[in-house]
Every structure is written in structure tokens, then in C-alpha cells.
Amino acid sequence: MVLANILAAPLRELRTVITAYCKTGGKLVLSGILDNQAQEINDLYSQDFHMEPIEIDGEWARVSGVKK
């Protein structure tokens, strides 16, 4: 499992690093993302993960998935 609670900009920059830490079938959980940036992060990580529905709580979002 890889869990990151950081803003969208570092999640974009660190995508290859974060992806490399997660094994096939492993869970990815990303939070600390503003709700209006969640779809972009979801789309970016969907290249390597089967993404789950985005969860929104107020202005914050959680993006998660399982590595392909």
C-alpha cells in the first residue's frame, strides 16, 4: 500500500516514484487534494492503476486505486 497526503502538484511531479513503490495488486490512496483537482490526479494515475470512485469531503478529495 502507498498512502500520500500531499497536494496535487507534488503528486503530479512524483507520479513515477509513487507508482514504483506500489506492487501489482497493491492499494494506492492519495489525499490532501482539492476537490477541483481530483479528476486530473485520478486521470493521471489511471495509466497505472484501476481507479476507484473519487471521494469528496468538503473541499478535499481522496483518490484511490489498485495497481494494474
Secondary structure, DSSP 8 states (H G I E B T S, - for coil): -EEEE--HHHHHHTHHHHHHHS-TT-EEEEEEEEGGGHHHHHHHHTTTEEE---EEETTEEEEEEEE-
